[in-house]
Amino acid sequence: MKKIIAFAGSNSKKSINKQLVIYASVLQQKAEASVLDLNDYPLPIYGIDEEMENGIPENAVKFLEKIKEADGIIVSLAEHNGNFTVALKNIIDWMSRIEQKVWHNKPMLLLSTSPGARGGSSSMEIAKNGFPHMGANVIADFSLPKFYDNFKSGKIVNEEFDIKIKEAVATFLKAV
């Protein structure tokens, strides 16, 4: 059976993006999905001085191994000030010091959500433009606007958005 890893690009314990990535993971049934939490991989803030003094942290190596072992990746991008979070950027920066193409050309489904009407579209665009330079094979994407209106009890309640995420998941799974 194919292996998928899924995670939210957030370190919030109440992450709405983690709720969305869990929902997308449950929708697919053709692969074994593991939902990872960035909080389980704590890292110091990346800096060349930190790297020179202490080397590459073991958690960066462990997270990169999870990516390498997977057949596909689902990431839900939280948005802070129009960009993805420091937590996601930091783990990517550390992994890129091990291997530049951190995503290993794995099929990727990019998700995003926010409480606002744009659904994290700024972080989504940054990832869609930047991740391919790091070895991403972005197959599909989906943004959910107004999370608290459209997501309740662990699922998308707006039928139009629910159809769209299911289509994105199906497209992604065909590539895995």
N, C-alpha and C positions, 0 to 999 in steps of 0.2 A: 504494500500500500504506500502511496506517495505521502511525503511528510511536508506539512506546511507549518511555518512559524508565523505567529501574529503578535503584534504588540502596538501599544499606543506610544507615540513620541512625546510622552509626558511623564513626569514623576509625581503627579498629583494622585493621592490615594483615592480621590473621588472623581477621577478623570472621566469626563463624558466621552472622550475619544476611546478610552479603554472599553467603555460600555458598547460603543459602536463596533469596535474591532471584535469583541466577543460575539456580538450578534452576527457579524459577517462570518465568523468562524463556524458558528452553529449552522448557518445556512448551507454550507457546503457539506456533502456527505461522501465525497469520493476520495477523501484523503484524511490522514490523521493530523489533526490540528493541535498545536501546542501554543497556548497564549503565554507570552513572556511579559514580565514586568520590569521596567528599567530600574525600579527600586531594589531589585534583587542583584543588580550589577553596579554597586556604588563605585564611583571613580572620582579622583581629584580633577579639578579643572585642568584641561590640557594646556600645557605651555612647554616650550622647548627646555626651559630650565628644570621643570619638574621631570621631564623625560630623561634629561642628562643625569640628574641626581638620583632618580629612583627607577628608571627604566619603564617598560610598558607594564601597566597593571594587569594582573591575572584576570580580572573581570572583563577587560577589553578582549583578551585572548579567548575567554570562554564564550562571550557573546558572538564573536566572529566565527567560532566553531559551530555555534547553533545555526548561523546563516549558511555556512558551508555544507552542513548536514541536511539542510532543507531542500526540498524540490521547488518550493514557492514561498513567497513572503507577502504577508498582508500588514501594512502599516497605516495607522490612523494618526494623522498629523494635527496635533494641537497647535494653536496659534497664539503667540505672544507678540504684541506690537507689530503685527504684519509679517511675522516670520515664524519658522518653527522654533520649538523651545530650546533653551540652553541644554537641557538634559539630552535631547536627541542629538544636537550638534556636537556635544562633548563626546558622546560615545562614538559617533561617526569619526570625529577627529582622532580619537585614540586608535580606533580600528584601522584608519588609513595610514597610521604609522607602521602597522604590521603588513598590510597589503593595500595598495592604492585603490584597487577596484573592489571595495568592500562588499558590494552586492553580488559579485560573482556571476553576473548575467542571469540570475535567477528571475523567473517570471514574478512580477510584483503587481499587487493591487494596492493602489493608494486611496485612502479614505481621509476625510476630514469632517469635522463638525464644530459648531460653536453655538453659543446662545443667540447670536445675531443672524441677520438675514443673509449674510454672505457665506456662512457655513465653513469658515476657515479657508476661503478661496485663495487668499494671499500665500499662505504656507503651502497650499497645494501647487500653485503655479511655480513657486520657488523649487519645490521638490521635483516637479515634472521637468523643469529645465535643468536642474543641477544633478539629480541622481544618475542620469545616464552617463555623465562624465565619471562617475564612480562605479560603473559597471552594472547599472540597473537596467532591467528589461521591463519597462512599465507597460503592462498589458491593458489595464483598465483603471479608471478612477471614478470616485463618487464623493460628492460633498452633500452633507445634510445640513440645511439651514435651520435656524430656530429650534435647536435641539429639544428644549423643554416643552415645546408645542408638538413636536413631531415624533418623540421617542418616549414611550411610557412602558413600564413593567417589562423591561428588557427587550423591547422590539420597536420597530418603526410603525407608527399607527397611521401615518398618512399613506394611503394606498399608492399614490403616484410615486412617491419616494421609495416605497417598499419594492415596487416593481423595478425601479431603476437600480437599486442596490443588488437585487437578485440577478438582473441582467449583467451587471458588472462582475459579480461573483462567478456566474456561469462562463463569461468570456475568459476570465482569469483561469478558471479550472481547465478549460480546453487547452491552455498553454502549459499547464503543469505536467 
